[in-house]
């Protein structure tokens, strides 16, 4: 069952949305960096951007590897490998930048919220004091 993790950069919060396999079809073939409609994640009116993900084995998607296949590449840093020493390189397995049926976790960020969705809070105006009658003065 695929899982979408949608982050809001303004608030720093994330929400997890689980999808059935049948609802994954519109996401198959999308690439890292593409902006799509947020209704797939239950965010009507929002636009969300695909920022990455992992497959069923936990292998991360890498934006500079094309396709959806697993590949062995030599990395000196970035997604999929964090070197311990300066200049260290290592051959690692990563997955390409395209979503496939094997993709399990997908990371998104909100790039556009609906216009007019939140109304500006109006400040309460103080109530005018009742006028005094000549008898009260």
N, C-alpha and C positions, 0 to 999 in steps of 0.2 A: 504494500500500500504506500504510494508516494506521499511525501510530506513536504509542504511548502512552509518556509520560514520567511515571514514578511516583516521587515524592519522599517521603522519610521525614524529617519535621521533627525527630525526636529525634536522629538521627545526622547529618543534613545531607547524606545521600547520595541520589542519584537513579539509577534504572535505566531503560533503554530497552527497550520491548517492541514488536516489530513484529507486526501482525495481518494476516491475509489479509482480503480484502474481504468474504468471506462471514461472518466473525466480527465484523464491524462492525455488523451488524444490531441487536443488543441496545442499542447505544449511540446509534443514530439516534433523535432526538427528545428526548434528555436535555438538561437545561439546566445552566448554570454554577451550582454550589452544591449539586447533587444528590449524595447519597451512594449508592453502589452496592456490590455484592458484588465483591471483588477477584479472584474466579476468572477473570474475563475477562482479567486481566493476569498470570495465573499465580500469584496470591497467595491461595491457599485459606485461608479463615478470616478474611481481612482485610476491612475496609470502607474504600473509597477515595472521595474527594470530587473532583468535576470542578472545576478551578479556572480553566480557560481553554483556548485552543488557537488554531490558525491554519488557513486553508484552503490549497488547492493553490497559490495565488498569494502566500502569505505575509501575507495580510490578517488581523489579529487579531480574535478574538471579544471583544465588549465586553459585560459583564454587564447594563448598563442599556438595551441595545437588544434589543427583543423579536423573536423569530422567527429565521430562519436566513439571511435575505437580506442582500446587501451594501447599505449605505446611505451617503449623503454626509451627514455632520453636522459642525457647528462645535464644536470642542473647545478647551478652555483648559488641558487637562492630563489625566492619567490614562492608561488603556490606549489605545494607538494614537497618542499624541502627547505629546511632551515639549517644552514651550515653552522658548525660549532666554532670553526676557526676561519680566519680571513683567507680567501682564496680556495677553500675546500670545495670540491665538486664530487658529485655522486650520480650514478645511474639509478633512476627510479622509474616506477610505473605510474603514469598519469593517464587520465581520460581526456578526450578532445573536448572542444567547446560547444558541441551540439548535444541537445537533450535527446536521449533514446529511451527505449523501453526498460533498459537496465538502470536508469537513473532513479535513485530513491529519494534523496534529499535535494531540494532546490532552494536556493537563497534568492530573495528578492528585496528590493528597497523601493519605497514609495517615492516617486519623482513628481507626481502631480495629484493634488487633492481636488475634490469637486468645488467649483466656484459657488459661493453663496451657501455652502454647507453649514458653516458656523456663522451665526448672526453675531454681530458685535454686541457686547454687553452694554446696555444703556445704564448710565449712572442714575440712581434714584434721585429725583429732585426733591428738595425739602418742601414740606407742605407749608403753604402760606398760613400765617397766623390769622385767626379770625379777628375781624374788626370789632373793636369795643364800641358798645353802645353808649350813648351819653349818660345813661344811668350808672354804668360800671366805672366811669372816670371819676 
